[in-house]
Amino acid sequence: MTDMNDQIYDDLALEKLIRAQFGIAADVETVIARQFPISRTGTATLFLTKKKQLYLYIDSHSKMLLSDVKKIVSRVGVKAETYIPPKGRPKYFDEIGVQKFKEVFPGRTPVNEQDIAYYRTLSPYNPALILLNEVKTGVIYQFDSDTNGDWRHIAKFAYRRIRTS
């Protein structure tokens, strides 16, 4: 019985964390995979909201960049729709991208999005919240250094978000 209570408290704590860090009211309905490893120092939680949106919440004890998060999202077996920026900073990734671009090219200003595309991936992003578009093959993977390829099957889950107007 305590496991069920612990899970409910974990879900409420996750909702509170997401609201505080990202400014999004994500009401957790179902947790598909809870606190599974995504690296030697990081864990992730994959959950479905009451609005039937699939999110991946990643937290790590070591530094992570947006490029690291993108790699993890791919290895978990899902496709990202949106990488949610920190609360109150809707242009966070662009701001950091422009700043990094100016560090490399001090006298130049970026002309278009393609100029800062790479530098945007150098943004620190820990914890990370990703709105997902689909589960690629219907299988979710977790990090496991003992297996061949370092990733193993953790759960089966079919999801594809259909855009409506």
C-alpha positions, -999 to 999 in steps of 0.1 A, spaced: 0 0 0 29 24 7 42 19 -28 10 33 -42 11 63 -18 48 69 -27 39 69 -64 11 94 -58 35 117 -39 61 113 -66 36 123 -92 25 154 -72 62 163 -66 68 160 -103 39 182 -112 51 208 -87 87 207 -100 75 211 -136 53 240 -127 81 257 -108 109 251 -133 90 253 -166 58 271 -158 36 244 -173 6 228 -156 12 192 -165 -13 171 -146 2 136 -145 -24 109 -153 -3 79 -161 34 73 -156 47 49 -183 82 46 -169 93 61 -136 129 73 -127 146 50 -153 183 55 -160 193 75 -191 230 78 -183 254 69 -154 242 100 -135 208 108 -149 172 95 -147 140 102 -167 103 99 -161 80 93 -191 44 103 -184 10 110 -200 -10 141 -189 -47 143 -185 -47 161 -219 -31 130 -234 2 147 -240 33 126 -236 62 142 -217 98 131 -208 113 147 -177 151 143 -175 172 151 -144 209 145 -140 236 151 -114 261 161 -141 259 189 -166 238 184 -197 235 205 -229 206 206 -253 226 184 -276 230 158 -249 192 158 -242 185 154 -280 208 124 -281 191 109 -250 156 115 -265 166 96 -296 182 67 -276 151 63 -254 131 56 -286 109 87 -288 106 118 -311 105 152 -296 80 179 -307 92 207 -283 120 212 -259 104 233 -232 126 263 -221 129 273 -184 101 293 -169 100 329 -179 125 325 -207 106 315 -239 136 324 -261 162 307 -238 178 285 -264 180 314 -289 195 337 -263 222 312 -254 228 304 -291 234 341 -299 256 345 -269 278 315 -279 278 327 -315 292 361 -304 318 344 -282 331 326 -313 326 355 -338 329 387 -317 325 412 -344 296 395 -362 259 393 -355 238 363 -365 217 370 -396 193 341 -395 183 310 -375 208 288 -393 237 309 -380 229 299 -344 215 264 -350 246 247 -337 253 272 -309 217 267 -296 226 231 -289 253 243 -265 227 256 -241 228 242 -206 196 221 -201 193 204 -168 166 195 -158 149 190 -192 112 187 -201 103 175 -236 69 173 -252 69 142 -273 54 136 -307 56 98 -309 72 66 -297 92 55 -327 88 17 -326 65 13 -297 94 4 -274 109 26 -246 146 20 -238 167 27 -207 204 30 -202 222 -2 -191 259 -4 -193 259 -42 -190 241 -47 -223 254 -47 -259 249 -11 -271 242 2 -236 204 4 -240 178 -21 -232 140 -25 -235 121 -12 -205 84 -9 -217 61 -12 -246 40 19 -253 24 30 -285 18 68 -290 16 92 -319 3 127 -315 -21 138 -342 -21 176 -347 -55 192 -349 -63 228 -358 
